[in-house]
Amino acid sequence: MAGTGGDAIVVSSSCSSNAEPLLPRKASYTRSLSRSDDELRFFRSCLRWLCVDQSDFLSAVISWSLFLLLGVFVPTASHFVLNCSPGRRAYDVVVQLSLTSASALAYVCLTAFVRRYGLRRFLFLDKLVGESERVRAGYMGQLNRSFHLLSLFVMPCFAGEVAYKVWWYSSGSERVPFAVKGNAVVADAVACLLELASWIYRMALFMFVCVLFRLMCYLQILRLQDFASVFGDGQPESDVAAVLGEHLSIRKQLRIISHRYRSFIVSCLVLVTASQLATLLLTTRPRAVVNFNNSGELALCSIGLMMGLLICLRSAAKITHKAQAITSQAAAWHAFATIESLEAESERGYRIPKDCISDDDSDDDDDRDEPIWDARKMASSSVVTISFQKRDALVTYLEHNRAGITVFGFVVDRTWLHALFMIEFSLVMWMLGKTIGIS
């Protein structure tokens, strides 16, 4: 007879008056809910500092307003409103379009991820319950260091941008067509601060999504390392089913990451390629003037975009390489286990007892224990055969179901990167052939 009590479902028996809860109460699930006082507290505060937190309506309005201000309005005003000679900003269109497009791509993807999946589910924190302590500790450490890693990537380029902008404003002619309180220096300072704020906002948004992709790939690398330790520790053949289930779980999470990030990776690749080809076209055209004065910001923009793309490609290729290396480790484990089992079988089962060896062919030896020895040998051989088949099935599965990051069905591995490099190199050589005549 079943009944319910409070928030839990209880099952009672006719022979017992004690009711045992079939499911724990809701308080047991508070760890899985998204709360502001858990391990994501620092992460959420950093999201608020980046102004990409859209947990409520007011935060969403502030986030979109700041994006439109620093991501669209300030770059547009910087290009069309501020006065300067055309030679001093010959490559400003490429810089502004590249940064704005990259930040818009990252902002739209990030808001869609968080709105659709939630922050905890998007970062796979709900999947850490059944993982080992080493995986949980390593992933939480990387999660807490993700913004330090973001600053490590962004701040060197930003320091160069600050130095370039300060030198550019102080050494150029009058830039701002209006004065603030009658002082042109204050107007230049305000314009410089707005441009710097717009630059670091757009670059940080783009790099942040790339760092998040690296973070999720790092979790799967930790799981793969924990998974590969099974073969190194020499687990018994009875764990083959558990090993297979763990590999299926890893493949599922890699497929989820691939589906979430495939549009971002392809769009980022197309964007960076178009930006670099446009830069190459403008800087190698006839009568093009390239110096630090007019192309310093272009170099910083190219470095930042290429760095973000390389973070994504390196993380994807690294986890694919780790996942494919599991097959060789499983094959080695299968070979060693087969050799050891055969050696043990030859030492035990195939050593014929002395009482089974006799030259007497009389009918008086019908009561010897040869049938008993044959049954034991056959049982041992059957166990060895079953163990071999289980291991062989696991290795065959791993050979034909290699895990990794995929982009619309294409596995992002070294072969894919080599093909991508050849395509990019061909485009560069074609562009140089059209501009400076390299054939």
C-alpha positions as CSV (number, residue, x, y, z in Angstrom):
1,M,0.0,0.0,0.0
2,A,1.5,3.4,-1.0
3,G,0.9,6.8,0.5
4,T,2.4,10.2,0.5
5,G,3.6,12.2,3.5
6,G,4.7,15.8,3.3
7,D,7.0,16.4,0.3
8,A,8.1,12.7,0.0
9,I,6.6,9.6,-1.3
10,V,6.5,6.8,1.2
11,V,5.9,3.1,0.9
12,S,4.4,1.2,3.7
13,S,4.0,-2.6,4.1
14,S,1.1,-4.5,5.7
15,C,3.6,-6.3,7.9
16,S,5.4,-3.2,9.1
17,S,4.0,0.0,10.6
18,N,7.1,2.1,9.8
19,A,6.9,4.1,6.6
20,E,10.2,4.6,4.7
21,P,10.6,7.5,2.3
22,L,11.1,6.3,-1.3
23,L,12.5,9.7,-2.4
24,P,14.3,12.1,-0.1
25,R,12.7,15.4,0.7
26,K,13.2,18.5,-1.4
27,A,15.8,19.8,1.0
28,S,18.2,17.2,-0.3
29,Y,18.0,18.7,-3.8
30,T,18.9,22.2,-2.8
31,R,22.5,21.5,-4.0
32,S,21.3,21.1,-7.5
33,L,19.3,24.3,-7.5
34,S,21.0,27.6,-8.7
35,R,21.6,29.6,-5.6
36,S,23.6,32.8,-5.0
37,D,25.6,31.4,-2.1
38,D,27.1,28.4,-3.8
39,E,30.4,27.9,-5.7
40,L,29.1,30.1,-8.5
41,R,29.0,33.2,-6.4
42,F,32.4,34.5,-7.6
43,F,31.5,33.6,-11.2
44,R,28.2,35.5,-11.0
45,S,29.8,38.5,-9.6
46,C,32.3,38.5,-12.5
47,L,29.4,38.2,-14.9
48,R,27.9,41.3,-13.3
49,W,31.1,43.2,-13.7
50,L,31.1,42.2,-17.4
51,C,27.5,43.4,-17.5
52,V,26.3,40.1,-19.2
53,D,24.1,39.0,-16.2
54,Q,20.5,38.7,-17.3
55,S,19.0,37.0,-14.3
56,D,16.1,39.5,-14.1
57,F,14.5,42.1,-16.3
58,L,16.4,45.0,-14.9
59,S,19.7,43.3,-15.4
60,A,18.8,42.3,-19.0
61,V,17.9,46.0,-19.8
62,I,21.2,47.2,-18.4
63,S,23.1,44.5,-20.2
64,W,21.6,45.2,-23.6
65,S,21.9,49.0,-23.1
66,L,25.6,48.7,-22.3
67,F,26.2,46.4,-25.3
68,L,24.5,48.9,-27.6
69,L,26.4,51.8,-26.1
70,L,29.9,50.3,-26.0
71,G,29.6,47.8,-28.7
72,V,27.7,49.8,-31.4
73,F,27.3,53.5,-30.6
74,V,30.8,54.4,-29.4
75,P,32.6,52.6,-32.3
76,T,30.2,54.2,-34.8
77,A,30.6,57.7,-33.3
78,S,34.4,57.2,-33.1
79,H,34.6,56.6,-36.8
80,F,32.1,59.1,-38.2
81,V,32.0,62.0,-35.7
82,L,35.6,62.5,-34.6
83,N,37.7,64.6,-36.9
84,C,41.0,63.3,-38.3
85,S,42.8,63.1,-41.5
86,P,41.9,60.0,-43.6
87,G,45.5,58.7,-43.6
88,R,45.6,58.5,-39.8
89,R,42.6,56.1,-39.7
90,A,43.1,54.2,-42.9
91,Y,42.2,50.8,-41.3
92,D,39.7,51.9,-38.7
93,V,36.7,50.4,-40.6
94,V,38.3,46.9,-40.5
95,V,39.1,47.3,-36.8
96,Q,35.7,48.5,-35.7
97,L,33.7,46.0,-37.9
98,S,35.9,43.1,-36.7
99,L,35.6,43.9,-33.0
100,T,31.9,44.7,-33.1
101,S,31.1,41.6,-35.1
102,A,33.1,39.4,-32.7
103,S,31.5,40.9,-29.6
104,A,28.0,40.7,-31.1
105,L,28.6,37.0,-31.9
106,A,29.9,36.3,-28.4
107,Y,27.1,38.3,-26.7
108,V,24.3,36.7,-28.6
109,C,25.7,33.1,-28.1
110,L,26.3,33.7,-24.4
111,T,22.9,35.2,-23.6
112,A,21.3,32.3,-25.6
113,F,23.3,29.7,-23.7
114,V,22.5,31.1,-20.2
115,R,18.8,31.8,-21.0
116,R,18.2,28.3,-22.5
117,Y,20.2,26.1,-20.2
118,G,20.9,28.1,-17.1
119,L,24.4,28.9,-15.7
120,R,24.8,25.7,-13.7
121,R,23.6,23.4,-16.4
122,F,25.5,25.2,-19.1
123,L,28.8,24.7,-17.1
124,F,27.9,21.0,-16.4
125,L,28.0,21.5,-12.7
126,D,24.9,19.3,-12.4
127,K,27.0,16.5,-13.9
128,L,29.7,16.6,-11.2
129,V,27.7,14.6,-8.6
130,G,28.9,11.2,-9.8
131,E,32.4,12.2,-10.6
132,S,35.5,11.5,-8.6
133,E,37.0,13.9,-6.1
134,R,39.9,14.7,-8.4
135,V,37.6,15.6,-11.3
136,R,35.5,17.8,-9.1
137,A,38.4,19.6,-7.4
138,G,40.2,20.1,-10.7
139,Y,37.1,21.5,-12.5
140,M,36.2,23.9,-9.6
141,G,39.7,25.1,-9.5
142,Q,39.6,25.9,-13.2
143,L,36.2,27.5,-12.8
144,N,37.5,29.9,-10.2
145,R,40.6,30.7,-12.3
146,S,38.7,31.3,-15.5
147,F,38.5,35.0,-15.0
148,H,42.2,35.2,-14.1
149,L,42.8,33.4,-17.3
150,L,40.6,35.9,-19.1
151,S,42.6,38.8,-17.7
152,L,45.8,37.0,-18.7
153,F,44.6,37.0,-22.3
154,V,43.0,40.4,-22.5
155,M,45.1,42.7,-20.3
156,P,48.4,42.6,-22.3
157,C,46.5,43.6,-25.5
158,F,44.6,46.2,-23.5
159,A,47.8,47.6,-22.1
160,G,49.1,48.0,-25.6
161,E,45.8,49.6,-26.7
162,V,46.0,52.1,-23.8
163,A,49.6,53.1,-24.7
164,Y,48.6,53.4,-28.4
165,K,45.5,55.5,-27.7
166,V,47.3,57.8,-25.3
167,W,50.1,58.3,-27.8
168,W,47.7,58.7,-30.7
169,Y,45.6,61.4,-29.0
170,S,48.6,63.3,-27.6
171,S,50.5,63.3,-30.9
172,G,47.7,64.0,-33.4
173,S,45.8,67.1,-34.5
174,E,42.5,68.2,-33.0
175,R,40.2,65.2,-32.9
176,V,37.0,66.1,-31.1
177,P,34.9,68.7,-33.0
178,F,33.5,70.1,-29.8
179,A,34.9,71.1,-26.4
180,V,33.8,70.0,-22.9
181,K,33.3,73.1,-20.8
182,G,35.5,75.0,-23.3
183,N,38.4,72.7,-22.8
184,A,39.5,70.6,-25.8
185,V,41.8,68.5,-23.6
186,V,38.9,67.2,-21.5
187,A,37.0,66.4,-24.7
188,D,40.0,64.4,-26.0
189,A,40.3,62.6,-22.6
190,V,36.5,61.7,-22.6
191,A,36.7,60.4,-26.2
192,C,39.9,58.4,-25.3
193,L,38.2,56.8,-22.3
194,L,35.1,55.9,-24.2
195,E,37.1,54.3,-27.0
196,L,39.2,52.3,-24.5
197,A,36.1,51.2,-22.6
198,S,34.5,50.1,-25.9
199,W,37.7,48.2,-26.9
200,I,38.1,46.2,-23.7
201,Y,34.4,45.5,-23.5
202,R,34.2,44.0,-27.0
203,M,37.5,42.1,-26.7
204,A,36.6,40.8,-23.2
205,L,33.2,39.5,-24.4
206,F,34.7,37.6,-27.3
207,M,37.6,36.2,-25.2
208,F,35.2,35.2,-22.4
209,V,33.1,32.9,-24.6
210,C,36.4,31.3,-25.8
211,V,37.6,30.8,-22.3
212,L,34.2,29.2,-21.3
213,F,34.7,26.7,-24.2
214,R,38.1,25.9,-22.9
215,L,36.7,25.5,-19.4
216,M,34.1,22.9,-20.6
217,C,36.7,21.1,-22.6
218,Y,39.0,21.0,-19.6
219,L,36.2,19.2,-17.6
220,Q,36.0,16.5,-20.3
221,I,39.8,16.2,-20.3
222,L,39.7,15.5,-16.5
223,R,37.1,12.9,-17.1
224,L,39.1,11.3,-19.8
225,Q,42.2,11.2,-17.6
226,D,40.1,9.6,-14.8
227,F,38.6,7.2,-17.4
228,A,42.1,6.2,-18.8
229,S,43.3,5.4,-15.3
230,V,41.0,2.3,-15.4
231,F,43.2,0.7,-18.0
232,G,46.4,1.7,-16.2
233,D,45.2,0.3,-12.9
234,G,44.3,-3.1,-14.5
235,Q,40.7,-3.2,-13.5
236,P,39.1,-6.7,-13.7
237,E,37.1,-7.7,-16.8
238,S,33.9,-7.5,-14.8
239,D,34.1,-3.7,-15.0
240,V,33.9,-3.7,-18.8
241,A,30.2,-2.7,-18.6
242,A,31.0,0.2,-16.2
243,V,33.8,1.3,-18.5
244,L,31.5,1.3,-21.5
245,G,28.9,3.3,-19.6
246,E,31.4,5.9,-18.6
247,H,32.6,6.3,-22.2
248,L,29.1,6.7,-23.4
249,S,28.5,9.4,-20.8
250,I,31.7,11.2,-22.0
251,R,30.7,11.0,-25.6
252,K,27.3,12.4,-24.7
253,Q,28.7,15.4,-23.0
254,L,31.2,16.0,-25.9
255,R,28.3,15.8,-28.3
256,I,26.4,18.4,-26.3
257,I,29.4,20.8,-26.2
258,S,29.8,20.3,-30.0
259,H,26.2,21.1,-30.7
260,R,26.2,24.2,-28.5
261,Y,29.4,25.7,-29.8
262,R,29.5,24.5,-33.4
263,S,27.8,27.7,-34.7
264,F,30.1,29.9,-32.7
265,I,33.3,28.1,-33.9
266,V,32.3,28.2,-37.5
267,S,31.2,31.9,-37.3
268,C,34.3,32.8,-35.4
269,L,36.4,31.0,-38.1
270,V,34.7,32.8,-40.9
271,L,34.8,36.2,-39.1
272,V,38.5,36.0,-38.3
273,T,39.4,34.8,-41.8
274,A,37.4,37.6,-43.4
275,S,39.0,40.1,-41.0
276,Q,42.6,38.9,-41.8
277,L,42.0,38.8,-45.5
278,A,40.6,42.3,-45.5
279,T,43.6,43.4,-43.5
280,L,45.9,41.7,-46.0
281,L,44.1,43.3,-48.9
282,L,44.3,46.8,-47.5
283,T,47.9,46.7,-46.3
284,T,49.3,45.2,-49.6
285,R,47.3,47.3,-52.1
286,P,49.3,49.7,-54.3
287,R,50.2,53.0,-52.6
288,A,49.2,51.7,-49.2
289,V,50.9,53.5,-46.3
290,V,51.5,51.2,-43.3
291,N,53.1,52.5,-40.2
292,F,52.6,52.5,-36.4
293,N,50.5,55.6,-36.5
294,N,47.7,54.2,-38.6
295,S,48.0,50.4,-38.2
296,G,48.9,49.9,-34.5
297,E,45.3,49.3,-33.5
298,L,44.8,47.0,-36.4
299,A,47.7,44.8,-35.2
300,L,46.3,44.6,-31.7
301,C,42.8,43.7,-33.0
302,S,44.3,40.9,-35.2
303,I,46.3,39.5,-32.3
304,G,43.2,39.4,-30.0
305,L,40.9,37.8,-32.6
306,M,43.5,35.2,-33.5
307,M,44.2,34.4,-29.9
308,G,40.5,33.7,-29.2
309,L,40.2,31.5,-32.3
310,L,43.3,29.6,-31.4
311,I,42.0,29.0,-27.8
312,C,38.9,27.3,-29.3
313,L,40.7,25.3,-31.9
314,R,43.5,24.2,-29.5
315,S,41.0,23.1,-26.8
316,A,38.9,21.2,-29.3
317,A,41.9,19.5,-30.9
318,K,43.4,18.7,-27.5
319,I,40.3,17.0,-26.1
320,T,39.8,15.1,-29.4
321,H,43.4,13.8,-29.2
322,K,42.9,12.7,-25.6
323,A,39.6,11.0,-26.5
324,Q,41.2,9.1,-29.5
325,A,44.2,8.1,-27.4
326,I,41.8,6.1,-25.2
327,T,41.6,3.5,-28.0
328,S,45.3,2.7,-28.0
329,Q,45.3,2.4,-24.2
330,A,42.4,0.1,-24.3
331,A,44.0,-2.0,-27.0
332,A,47.2,-2.3,-24.9
333,W,45.2,-3.2,-21.8
334,H,43.3,-5.9,-23.8
335,A,46.6,-7.3,-25.2
336,F,48.3,-7.5,-21.7
337,A,45.2,-9.0,-20.1
338,T,44.9,-11.6,-22.8
339,I,48.6,-12.6,-22.5
340,E,48.3,-12.8,-18.7
341,S,45.2,-14.9,-18.8
342,L,46.7,-17.3,-21.3
343,E,49.8,-17.7,-19.3
344,A,47.8,-18.3,-16.1
345,E,45.6,-20.8,-18.0
346,S,48.6,-22.7,-19.3
347,E,50.1,-22.9,-15.8
348,R,46.9,-24.1,-14.2
349,G,44.6,-25.8,-16.6
350,Y,47.0,-27.3,-19.2
351,R,49.3,-28.9,-16.7
352,I,48.1,-32.5,-16.7
353,P,48.1,-34.2,-13.3
354,K,50.4,-37.2,-12.8
355,D,47.5,-39.5,-11.9
356,C,46.0,-38.8,-15.3
357,I,49.1,-40.1,-17.1
358,S,49.2,-43.9,-17.3
359,D,50.4,-46.5,-19.7
360,D,48.0,-49.1,-18.5
361,D,45.0,-49.4,-20.9
362,S,43.1,-52.0,-18.8
363,D,39.5,-51.5,-17.9
364,D,40.3,-51.1,-14.2
365,D,41.0,-47.4,-14.5
366,D,37.3,-46.4,-15.1
367,D,37.1,-44.8,-11.7
368,R,39.9,-42.3,-12.1
369,D,39.2,-38.5,-11.8
370,E,39.9,-37.5,-15.5
371,P,36.3,-36.4,-16.2
372,I,36.5,-34.1,-13.1
373,W,39.8,-32.6,-14.4
374,D,38.3,-32.1,-17.9
375,A,35.2,-30.3,-16.4
376,R,37.4,-27.9,-14.4
377,K,39.6,-27.2,-17.5
378,M,36.6,-26.5,-19.6
379,A,35.0,-24.2,-17.1
380,S,38.3,-22.2,-16.8
381,S,38.6,-22.0,-20.6
382,S,35.0,-20.8,-20.8
383,V,35.7,-18.0,-18.3
384,V,38.8,-16.9,-20.2
385,T,36.9,-16.9,-23.5
386,I,34.0,-14.8,-22.0
387,S,36.5,-12.3,-20.6
388,F,38.3,-12.1,-23.9
389,Q,35.1,-11.5,-25.8
390,K,34.1,-8.7,-23.4
391,R,37.4,-6.9,-23.7
392,D,37.4,-7.4,-27.5
393,A,33.9,-6.0,-27.7
394,L,35.0,-2.9,-25.7
395,V,38.1,-2.3,-27.9
396,T,36.0,-2.8,-31.1
397,Y,33.5,-0.2,-29.8
398,L,36.2,2.3,-29.0
399,E,37.8,1.9,-32.4
400,H,34.5,2.6,-34.2
401,N,33.1,5.3,-31.8
402,R,35.9,7.7,-31.3
403,A,34.9,10.6,-29.1
404,G,35.8,14.3,-29.7
405,I,34.6,17.7,-30.6
406,T,32.8,17.8,-33.9
407,V,31.7,20.7,-36.1
408,F,28.7,19.7,-38.2
409,G,30.0,16.1,-38.4
410,F,33.7,16.9,-38.9
411,V,35.9,15.9,-36.0
412,V,38.2,18.7,-34.9
413,D,41.5,16.8,-34.8
414,R,45.0,17.4,-36.2
415,T,43.9,16.3,-39.7
416,W,41.1,18.8,-39.6
417,L,43.5,21.5,-38.5
418,H,46.0,20.6,-41.2
419,A,43.2,20.9,-43.8
420,L,42.1,24.2,-42.4
421,F,45.7,25.5,-42.4
422,M,46.1,24.6,-46.1
423,I,42.8,26.4,-47.0
424,E,43.9,29.5,-45.1
425,F,47.3,29.4,-46.7
426,S,45.8,29.0,-50.2
427,L,43.6,32.1,-49.5
428,V,46.5,34.1,-48.4
429,M,48.6,33.2,-51.4
430,W,45.7,33.9,-53.7
431,M,45.3,37.3,-52.1
432,L,49.0,38.1,-52.3
433,G,48.9,37.1,-56.0
434,K,46.1,39.6,-56.6
435,T,47.8,42.5,-54.8
436,I,51.6,42.3,-55.0
437,G,51.9,39.6,-57.8
438,I,53.2,36.6,-55.8
439,S,52.5,33.4,-57.8
